[in-house]
Amino acid sequence: MSGWRIAQVNVARLIAPLDDPRIDDFRNALDHINQLGEAQPGFVWRAKGAGFDATDCRVFDDPDILINATVWESVEHLAAFAYRSEHREFVRRRHEWFEPNAEAYQAMWWIPEGQVPTLEECVERLTHVRAHGPTTFAFDFRTRFAPPAVESAA
């Protein structure tokens, strides 16, 4: 074990309010997809409840922007869930529920094992990717960085 985990945040703006019938397939599948994610190898944590999950957190003063944050053992575990599980069908259908992204919508970064990101940290990392592109501070699936080197005792 490296002592590091991968945190990720993604945001998307709905094409209509969450209770609109056009969003039904997405909204009705959320519990199932969340349970699927939690059962995946490498899953560590996801933001939920009390203002920090896809349906009740309002980050950018826009009630139609949803946020999702998770922690995984590795980028590979996250990618396996996102693109090689049942979740991939929802990724393919995102245009049915969400507006096209005009800017970066996802950020990943390394966190020490045992920690979870705060909402503020998620916003900071996403804002960084939007302003500076992928760096070791925050990156995306296309431009990945290895976990920080573990300093050895001298």
KARA-V317775 format. One record per run of one state. SS is the DSSP state (A for helix, B for strand, O for the rest). FROM is the first residue (numbers start at 1). LEN is the number of residues. Records with the same first field share a line. If there is no record, write none. Layout:
# KARA-V317775
SS: FROM-LEN + FROM-LEN
This chain:
# KARA-V317775
O: 1-3 + 15-6 + 39-4 + 47-18 + 73-2 + 85-2 + 93-1 + 99-7 + 113-6 + 133-6 + 140-15
B: 4-11 + 43-4 + 65-8 + 98-1 + 106-7 + 139-1
A: 21-18 + 75-10 + 87-6 + 94-4 + 119-14
